[in-house]
């Protein structure tokens, strides 16, 4: 029997009407992650309006203030942030035995509680999320896994894999590097889902509404421009825009007098 046929027999079929979908992401739970990922969540909800979306975020910097904001996103049924403890093991940088000992029980627990029909790993690199998808898969007799075949052999971790970023962009005539919102759709391509100009999807939260109403008097009749500088992750300082350039660009020379700027962001 050809090995391709043998692999096809091991792959679980994609569900026609998934009821519970787990979305796996990693790195840092910054505000950019909710901005760029919400477009993909909206496309999933358009395709399966009754499906529950459960986010599992493996984070190297737990405790971000944005975790609360992400947890309250209107398209998510639940959000879980699991600390990913990095170390060096056998000379390689990654999650060692100590980190996996704390991570595995939580992944198994979430797999049993959520009982997913579909598991989508959005990350293109690193072995951690690929292993997490297999652990969550093992908690269900029918859940299929979807990932990104970014590098040779990575697609073998999943039942179905979308194309690499380079191939995804080439097939859609997109410039490289792709914008971050588009990157989440590489995995969804394995489901036959396209972005189709879907934008990020946000609504005002109760906390946001309370803040706005409490501060309306400060703004009078002026327009409010919200600005999040971003890149608060340690080591990402070089990715932040120049503060001097921001001040110059958003000064009275370029903005009308009836505009007030509101800064948001982490303490960093």
N, C-alpha and C positions, 0 to 999 in steps of 0.2 A: 504494500500500500504506500503510495507517495506520501511524503511527510506533510505536504500541503493539505491532502485529504484528511490525514490524521489530526492536524491542527483544527481543521474546520469542524470535525466531530466534537472537539473539546470546547469550541466556542459556544457561548450561550446566545440565543437569538435576542434581538432587540425587542423590548415590549412594545406592543401597538398603542397601549394606553397606560403609561406608567402612572402610578398613584403617588409614589414617593421617590423623589430624585435627590441623591446626595451629590453635592458639588464640592470638589476638593480644590483648595488653593493653598499657597504657601508663601513664605517670605514674611513681610511685615504688614500688619493690618492698618496701613495708613489710609487717609481719606481718599487717595487715588484709587485704592482697590475697590471701594464702593462705587466710585464714579464710573470706572471703566467696566466693571463687571455687571452693572445693573442693566446694560443693554442686552447682554446675553440672557439674563434672567427674564427680561421682558419677552424675548423671542420664545423662550421655553414656555412661558405662561400663555402666549398667544397660541402656540401649538397644542398645549395640553392645559386648558384653563383650570381644571380641577386638581391638577397635580400639586403636591406639596414640595417646595424646594427647601432642602436642608443644607446649609453651608457648614463644611468642616474646614477650619483654617489652621494649618500647622504653622505656628508663628515662632520666630526666633527671638522676638521682643514682646513677650506677653504684657498685658496691662495697658495697651494703648487706649487713650480716651475714645478713639474712633470705634473701638469694639462695641461700645454701647450703641452708637449710631448705626452701625452695621446690623446689630442684632434687632434693631427696631425697624429695619427696612420693610416696606409694605409688601414686597414681592416674596420675602422669605418667611417660611413657616418656623424655622429655628436657625440659630447660628451657634457654633461651638468653636472655641479657640483653645487649641491644645499646644502647650509649650513644646518646642522642638529644641532639645538641648544638644548643641553642637560640641564636638570634641575631636580629638585625633585618635584614631584606632588603626593599628597596623600601619602607621605612617600616613594615613589618609585622613583628610578633613571630612567630617560627616557626623551622623548620629551613631554613637557607640552603644555598647550593650546597656550601660546605665540609662541612657535616654530611651531606648526601646523598651526597657523594663517598665517604665512609667507610661509610655505611649501605648503599648499594646493593649493593656486592660481597658483603657478608655476607648480605643477604636472598636474593640470587640463589644463593649457595652453599648456604644452608639449604634453599631450595626444591628444588635438585637432589639434595641428600642425603636429605631426608625423603621426597620424591616424594608429596605429599599427595593424598588424594582429596577432602578437604573443608577449607576454610579459614574460620574463624569469627572475625570482628572484633567484640569485645565493646564497643569504645569508641563512645560516642554523639557525641562532639565531636572537632574537630581533623581536619586533612586527612592527617596523617602515617600513621596506621594504615590509612586507606582506601587510600592509595597503596601501602603495604606489602602489603596484600592483593592488589592488582593485580599487583605485581611477583612475588609468590609464585605467583600464578595462571599467570603467563606461563611458569613453569618446568615446567608440566604441561599436557598436551593435554586433560585431562579434569577437573581439579579445579574444583569449584564454590565460589564465595565466598558467605558469608552475613554480613550486618551489621545495623545498627540504623538505621531511617529516622527519625532523631531530628529532623532539620530538612529543609525542602523541598530536594529534589535529591540528598540524601545517598544515598538508596536506589539511585540510578542507578549508583553505584560497584560494586554487588554483583549477583551473579546472582539472589539472593533476599534479601529484607530483612524483619526483624521490625519490629513497630510502635514508635513513639516511646514513651518512658517514660510520658508522660501517657496515651496511648491504652492501653498495656499495663495500667497501673494501673486505668484506668476499666473496661476489659473484665473485670477480675478483682476489682473492688470493693475495691481496695487503697488505703490512705491514702497521700497524698503529703506530704512526699517519701518515696519507697520506701526500705526498708532496703537496704543495700548488697548483701546476698546476693541479693536479688530482682532487682537490676539486671542481673546477668549472664544472666538468663533471657529478656530481651527479644529478644536475638539468637536464642536457641534456639527461640523461638516460630515462627520461620521454618522450623524443622525439625519442627514439630508436637510439640515436647517441652515438658512442663510441670513445674514444680517439685514439685507434689504433696507439700508439707510436707517435702521432703528437707532435712536439716540439714547443716551444715558437716561435713566428713569428715576426721578426723585420727586417726592412730595414733602410738604412741610410737616414736620413732626409736632407732637403736642408741646414738647419742650421748646421747639423753635417758634411756634406760634405764641407761646407765653412770653418768650424773650422779645419778640417783635412788638407785641402789644404793650409791653412794659417800657419799650424804648421809642415808641412812635413820636412822643413829644420832643425827643432830642433831634429828630430829623426834619421837623416841620413839614414842608411840602417838597423837600428835595428828593431826588432819586438816590437809591442806595446801591452802591457797587460793592459786592462781596469779593474779597481777595484772600485766597489761601496760598501761602508761599510754598508750602509742602517740603518734602524731602527732609523730614525730621529724624530719619533713621541714622544711627551712629555710622559715620564713615561716608555719608551721602552729601556732606556739605558742599562738595564741588558741583553737585547737580542743582543747587539752589540758584535762582537768579540773583544777580547783583542787587543789593539793597539800594545802593546809590542810583543804579539805572532805573529801578522801580520808582523811586522817589521822583526822579527827573521825568520819567515817562507818564506818571500819573499826576503830575502837577497841574497848575491852573492854565498852563500854556496849551495843554492837550484836552483837558476836561472842562466841561461847562461849569459855571459857578454853582449850579443847582444840584451838583453831585457830591455825595459824601461817601467816603470809603470806610468799610468795616473790615478789619483784619481778623482772620481766624487761623487757628493752628494749634499745634502742641506747644508745651513750654519751651521746647528746643528752638 
